[in-house]
Amino acid sequence: MSTVPPSEPSSEPSSGPSSEASGPSSEPAGPAGAVAAWLRRFLDRHGGTSGTVHLVDDGGATMRLAASVNIPDKVLELTAVIPKGRGMGGLAWERGRPVATCDLKTDSTGDVRVGARAVDAHAAIAFPLGAPVRAVVGIAWKDRAELDDAQTAAVTADVADFPA
């Protein structure tokens, strides 16, 4: 298997109420816009083609989708609110560490939910921010690839400019 390629990220945004549009002038204002803009920059830095940011709600029982890029509408519906332990993001939150797959389409670990297979990507990682966890970031790449420890560390450490 290859490592994560430095592929060109797609400029096609996902559609739906929680998604980010391609131009800076069409991003939501305020904190939501800051998170959406951060996600786009983060994907660009790491060659990701799609991604999400979920913020832990005030009660700490669920996470709510704050931003997305290139996520199909059906997946947006399914991931608008995520409980701890559900899917890659919920597992990263529950475990307090990254959850990765070399291929969203064929993963058989049980970490990837069926709906995630609709994302036009293969290699992916979801990782928590903060202790206690305040957000989970998901990034996916177009190609199938194995993330080694150094790549995982580089991606998960590159959050100094996270706005929330």
N, C-alpha and C positions, 0 to 999 in steps of 0.2 A: 504494500500500500504506500501511497505517496504521502508526503506531509502536506499541510495546508498550502495551496498554491497562492502566489501573489496575484490572483485574478483581479480583473477590473470589476468593481461593483456595478451593478445595474442601476441606472438612474430612474427606473420605473418604480414609483411609490405604490404601496398598496392603497386600496380605496376603502372608504368606510369612515365612521365618525372618529375613530381613535387613530387613524393613520396619518402619516405625514405627507404633505404634498411636496413636489420636487423643488419648488422655488421658495427662497427664504421669505418672500412677501406673503406667501399663502400658509405659512406655519402658524399654528395657534399662538395667541399672545400669552404673555405671562409665563408662569412656571411650566405649563404644558408645552409651550413653544420652545422653552430652553431645553427641556428633556428631548424633544423631537430633534432639535438642531444638534444636540450633543450626540444622539444616536447616529445620525447621518455622518457626522465627522468621525465617530468611532468606527463605523463600518468602512468608511473610506480609508482610515489608517490601517486597517487590518485586512482589507480586500474582501470583506463580507458582502454578500448579496442580499441578505435579509436579516432582520433583527427585531427584537422587542425590548421594552423596558417595562417592568411591572413594579409598582410601589406597594409596600406593605401598608394596609389601611390602618387607621388610628387604633382600632381595637386589636390589631394583630392577628385576626382570624383568617383573613384572606389577603390576596394581592390583587390590585386592579391595574389593568393595562393603561400605561401612561403614554406610550409612543410605540410606533411600529413602522417598518419599512419593508415593502414587498411581501406582505403577508396576505393570503387570500381572505376574502370576506368571511367565508365559512369558518376559517381558523380564528379570525378576530372574534367572531361570535362565541366560539367555544372557549376562548382564552381571555375574555373580557374580565372575568373574575376567577382567580385560581386559589383553591384551598391548599394549605400546606400538605405536601406529599403527592400532589397530582401532577403528572407529566414531568418533563425535565426541569422546568422552572420551579414547580412546587417541591420537587425532590432536592434541588439545589438549596432552596430555602430551608427545608426540613433538616438536611444533612449539614448545612453550613459550609459546603464545599462545592466545587464545580461538578457538573454532570455533563458528560460528553458522549457523542456517538460519531463513528466514522461514516455512517450512512443512515440518515433519517428514514429512507425508503425501505431498508431491509433490517433495521435493528430488531433484535429479538430478545433483548434484555428485560423488557417490560418497562424501561425508563421512558421510552418514547410512546406517546399516545397516538392512536390511529389517525387522528386529525392532523397531526404534524406532518404526515406523509404528503399532504396536499401542498406543502411549501415547496417551491421550486429550488431546492437545495439538497445537499447531501450531508457533508460534515457539519457538525453543530456543537455548540457548548452553551450551557446556561450556568451562570455563576452569581453567587450572592455578593452584595455590597454591605459592608458594615458588620459590626458586632454590638448589639443584636442586628440581625439582618433588617435593612430598611428598603432594599430594592433587589431585584434580580434582573440581570441583563442576559439576553440571548442573542447569539450571533451565529449565522450559518453561512456556509460557503457553497458555491455552485458544484464543486467536485467532491467526490468521495475521498477522504483522507483520514489518516490517523494523527491525532494531536499528541505530540510527545510532551513530556513534562515542561520543557523549556518554552515551547509554544504556548501551552496553557498558562504558564506563569507570566509570559509577556502580555498576553491578551488580558488576563484578569488583573494585572497590576496597572494597566493603562487607564485608570479611572480618576486620576487626580482632578480633572476638570469636570467631573460629574456634577450637575447643578442642583440635584435634589437632596 
